[in-house]
Amino acid sequence: MTMTAQEMIQFVDDLYGATAVGDWDKAASMLTDDFFVTEAPGLPMEGVYRGKNALQELFVKVMGMADVAALDRVETTAGKDHAVTILSFRFADPALAPAELCEMFRFRDGKCCEIRPFYFDVSVFRAAAEAKARAAA
């Protein structure tokens, strides 16, 4: 099933919506069985997360290691079998710069089969994670 650009953009909006309210059953239903997310080296959550529960596992890990106050989405664009969203993480501590990134979503058969985040500067997220660790100590 080939998705139009508008269908992919709506899909991404729906997936962000499901994860924002913790509807992990809905989120899992939107992913292929072989879904994976790859976080870049240098991030505290680096690695490959696989399976229908990978998004929940990663979400819980990321939100647990940094005090993310908001996820600000700027825009999503789409073409062929992928969409890209420009976004940033705003942290609870206003002294911390937002972590700016783009997330690439790849689709197959009407579902998301891959997410690959691209951080502008991984040190910003690392700093937020380190600040939370210091506060917890």
Disulfide bonds with the S-S distance in Angstrom:
none
